[in-house]
Amino acid sequence: MAGLDLVFGALADPTRRAILASLRRTEAPVHALAGDFAMSRPAVSKHLAVLRGAGLVKEERRGRENFYALERGAMEDARAWLAGFWRERLAALKHLAEESDE
């Protein structure tokens, strides 16, 4: 569950969600990602560190640059948790609605 806390904490920030959206299209180095935001490269690097810590991105060193790519495993874990959460809630709602029809 601690892993999910990191994932949801990372996803809570709109800049990090925007970085993930960029990485959905293609992997990219920090300078390319920083070009999409009105912030410094070090600031983008800090966001990437949070995403990496949550397991949402992976980093690969190529020459002098670090390239980042989406890591789908942690996102899949979060998706599965949310699906179960909503399945339980909807089942409870269905039960309540059927109970009140009686």
ROTINU-141669 format. One record per atom (N, C-alpha, C, O): residue in one letter; x, y, z. Coordinates in steps of 0.05 Angstrom, whole numbers. Each point is the difference from the previous one (the first is absolute). Example, Ala and Ser with C-alpha at 12.3 -4.5 7.8 and 13.67 -1.06 7.14 Angstrom:
2
   resn        x        y        z
      A      264     -114      156
      A      -18       24        0
      A       18       24        0
      A       21        0       13
      S      -28       21      -27
      S       16       24        1
      S      -15       22       14
      S       10       22        4
END
This chain:
102
   resn        x        y        z
      M       16      -24        0
      M      -16       24        0
      M       17       25        0
      M       -8       21      -10
      A       32      -23       21
      A       18       24        1
      A        7        9      -28
      A        3       23       -6
      G       -1      -43      -13
      G        6        7      -27
      G      -23       16      -13
      G        5       19      -15
      L      -29      -26       22
      L      -23       15      -11
      L       -1       28       12
      L       -7       19      -14
      D       15      -16       39
      D        1       27       12
      D       20       17      -16
      D       -6       24       -5
      L       28      -35       -2
      L       20       15      -16
      L      -11        7      -28
      L        3       22      -10
      V      -17      -41       -2
      V      -11        5      -27
      V      -21       22        1
      V        1       19      -15
      F      -20      -22       34
      F      -22       20        1
      F       11       27        9
      F       -9       21       -8
      G       30      -21       25
      G       13       25        8
      G       13       14      -24
      G       -2       24       -3
      A       15      -40      -13
      A       13       11      -24
      A      -21       10      -20
      A        4       21      -13
      L      -26      -35       10
      L      -20        8      -19
      L      -17       24        9
      L      -14       12      -16
      A       17       -5       41
      A      -15       22       11
      A        9       27      -11
      A      -15       20        1
      D       39      -19      -12
      D       11       25      -10
      D       -6        3      -30
      D        7      -18      -15
      P      -19       41        6
      P       -6        3      -28
      P       24        0      -19
      P       -1       -9      -23
      T       24       20       33
      T       24        0      -17
      T       10      -28       -5
      T        7       -7      -22
      R       -8      -10       43
      R        8      -28       -4
      R      -18      -15      -18
      R        9      -17      -16
      R      -35       23       18
      R      -19      -13      -19
      R        6        9      -29
      R       -2      -16      -18
      A        9       41       15
      A        6       10      -27
      A       26      -13      -11
      A        2       -6      -23
      I       17        2       41
      I       25      -14       -8
      I       -6      -28       -9
      I       10       -9      -21
      L      -27       -5       36
      L       -8      -27       -8
      L      -14        0      -26
      L        4      -18      -17
      A      -21       38       12
      A      -14        2      -26
      A       20        3      -23
      A       -3      -12      -21
      S       23       28       26
      S       21        4      -21
      S       15      -27       -5
      S        6       -6      -23
      L       -1       -8       44
      L       15      -25       -2
      L      -17      -23      -12
      L       11      -20       -9
      R      -37       24        9
      R      -17      -20      -13
      R        6       -2      -30
      R       -2      -21      -12
      R        9       44        1
      R        6        1      -29
      R       27      -11       -7
      R        3      -15      -19
      T       17       22       35
      T       28       -8       -6
      T       17        5       24
      T       -6       17       17
      E       29      -32      -16
      E       19        6       21
      E       14       27       -6
      E        0        9      -23
      A       11        3       43
      A       12       26       -4
      A       21        6       21
      A       -1      -10       23
      P       21       27      -30
      P       19        9       20
      P      -11       24       16
      P      -21       11       -8
      V       33       -5       30
      V      -10       22       17
      V       -3       26      -15
      V      -20       14        3
      H       39       -7      -19
      H       -1       26      -14
      H      -24        2      -18
      H      -12       21       -3
      A        4      -43      -10
      A      -24        0      -17
      A      -25        2       16
      A      -18       15       -7
      L       17      -28       30
      L      -23        2       17
      L       -2       28       12
      L      -22       11        2
      A       44        0        6
      A        0       27       12
      A      -10       21      -19
      A      -11       20        8
      G       14      -24      -34
      G       -9       19      -20
      G      -30        3       -1
      G      -10       20      -10
      D       -4      -40       21
      D      -30        1        1
      D      -11       16       24
      D      -24        4        1
      F       42        4       17
      F      -10       12       25
      F       15       27        5
      F       23        3       -9
      A      -36       14       23
      A       12       26        8
      A       14       -4       27
      A       -6       13       20
      M       26      -30      -21
      M       17       -5       24
      M       27       -9       -8
      M        4       -8      -23
      S       15        8       41
      S       27       -7       -6
      S        3      -30       -3
      S      -17      -16        8
      R       39        8      -20
      R        7      -29       -2
      R        2      -13       27
      R      -10      -22        4
      P       24       35       15
      P        1      -13       27
      P      -28       -5       12
      P       -4      -20       14
      A      -15       39      -19
      A      -27       -4       11
      A      -13      -24      -14
      A      -13      -16       14
      V       16       13      -40
      V      -11      -23      -14
      V       14      -25       10
      V      -13      -21        3
      S       39       22        2
      S       15      -23       10
      S      -11       -9       27
      S       -2      -24        6
      K       -6       43       11
      K      -12       -7       26
      K      -27      -15       -4
      K       -5      -19       14
      H      -11       29      -33
      H      -25      -14       -6
      H        6      -28      -10
      H      -14      -19        7
      L       34       16      -24
      L        7      -26      -11
      L       10      -19       22
      L       -5      -24       -1
      A       19       35       21
      A        9      -16       22
      A      -24      -12       16
      A        1      -23        8
      V      -22       40       -4
      V      -24      -10       13
      V      -13      -22      -16
      V       -8      -21       11
      L        6       26      -37
      L      -13      -20      -18
      L       17      -26        0
      L      -12      -22        0
      R       38       25       -1
      R       17      -24        1
      R       -2      -15       26
      R       -2      -24        1
      G        1       39       21
      G       -4      -12       27
      G      -26      -15        2
      G       -2      -20       16
      A      -18       28      -30
      A      -26      -13        1
      A       -2      -23      -20
      A      -20      -14       -2
      G       41       11      -14
      G        1      -21      -20
      G      -16        6      -25
      G       -6      -18      -16
      L        0       44       11
      L      -16        7      -23
      L       18        6      -25
      L      -10       -1      -23
      V       35        7       27
      V       18        4      -23
      V       26      -15        6
      V        7       -6       23
      K        7       -1      -45
      K       26      -12        3
      K       20       19      -14
      K       -7       15      -18
      E       32      -16       27
      E       21       18       -9
      E       22      -17      -12
      E        8      -21       10
      E        2       31      -33
      E       22      -14      -13
      E       21       21       -9
      E       -6       19      -13
      R       30      -24       22
      R       22       19       -7
      R       11       -8      -28
      R        6      -23       -5
      R       -5       44      -12
      R       11       -4      -27
      R       19       23       -5
      R       -8       23       -4
      G       33      -29        5
      G       20       21       -3
      G       -1       19       23
      G        2       -8       23
      R       -7       34      -29
      R       -1       20       21
      R      -29        6        9
      R       -5       16       17
      E      -14      -30      -29
      E      -28        6        6
      E      -14      -23       13
      E        6      -23       -5
      N      -26       30       22
      N      -18      -20       11
      N      -26        1      -15
      N      -13       21       -2
      F        5      -44       -9
      F      -26       -2      -14
      F      -20      -13       19
      F        6      -18       15
      Y      -30       28      -17
      Y      -22      -10       17
      Y      -22      -12      -17
      Y       -6        9      -22
      A       -5      -31       32
      A      -21      -14      -14
      A      -21       -8       20
      A        6       -4       24
      L      -31        1      -33
      L      -22       -9       17
      L        5      -29        9
      L        7      -17      -16
      E      -12       13       41
      E        1      -28       11
      E      -29       -7        7
      E      -11       11       18
      R        0      -29      -33
      R      -29       -6        2
      R       -8      -17       24
      R      -24        0        7
      G       42      -14        6
      G       -8      -18       21
      G      -13       13       24
      G      -21       -9        9
      A       32       31        1
      A      -11       14       23
      A      -27       12       -7
      A      -19        1       16
      M       16        9      -41
      M      -26       11       -8
      M      -21      -22       -2
      M      -23        5        7
      E       31      -28      -16
      E      -18      -23       -1
      E      -10       -8       28
      E      -23       -6        4
      D       42        6       16
      D       -8       -6       27
      D      -21       21       10
      D      -19       -8       13
      A       23       33      -19
      A      -19       21        9
      A      -26       -4      -14
      A      -22        3       12
      R       23      -10      -38
      R      -25       -4      -15
      R      -16      -24       12
      R      -24        2        3
      A       38      -23        4
      A      -13      -24       11
      A      -12        7       27
      A      -22       -9        7
      W       36       25       10
      W      -11        8       26
      W      -25       16       -4
      W      -20       -4       14
      L       21       24      -32
      L      -24       17       -5
      L      -23      -16      -11
      L      -23        4        8
      A       28      -23      -25
      A      -21      -17      -11
      A      -14      -16       22
      A      -24       -2        1
      G       40       -9       17
      G      -11      -15       23
      G      -15       18       19
      G      -22       -7       10
      F       33       31       -5
      F      -14       19       17
      F      -27        7      -11
      F      -20       -1       15
      W       18        8      -41
      W      -26        7      -11
      W      -18      -24       -3
      W      -25        3        2
      R       35      -26       -8
      R      -16      -24       -2
      R      -14       -5       27
      R      -24       -6        1
      E       38        9       21
      E      -11       -4       27
      E      -22       21        6
      E      -21       -6       10
      R       27       31      -17
      R      -19       22        5
      R      -25       -3      -16
      R      -22        4       10
      L       25      -12      -35
      L      -24       -3      -18
      L      -16      -24        9
      L      -25        0       -2
      A       38      -21       11
      A      -15      -24       10
      A      -16        8       25
      A      -23       -9        3
      A       35       25       15
      A      -14        9       24
      A      -24       18       -8
      A      -21       -2       12
      L       25       19      -32
      L      -22       17       -9
      L      -22      -17      -12
      L      -24        5        5
      K       31      -24      -21
      K      -20      -18      -12
      K      -16      -15       22
      K      -24       -2       -1
      H       39       -8       21
      H      -13      -14       22
      H      -20       19       15
      H      -22       -8        6
      L       31       32       -1
      L      -17       20       13
      L      -25        6      -16
      L      -22        2       10
      A       25        1      -37
      A      -22        6      -17
      A      -20      -23       -1
      A      -24        4        1
      E       34      -28       -2
      E      -17      -24       -1
      E      -14       -3       27
      E      -23       -9        1
      E       36       15       21
      E      -11       -2       26
      E      -23       19        4
      E      -20       -6       13
      S       23       30      -24
      S      -21       21        3
      S      -24       -6      -18
      S      -21       12        4
      D       24      -29      -24
      D      -22       -7      -18
      D      -20      -19       14
      D      -23       -3       -8
      E       33      -11       28
      E      -16      -21       13
      E      -21       11       18
      E      -16      -15       12
END
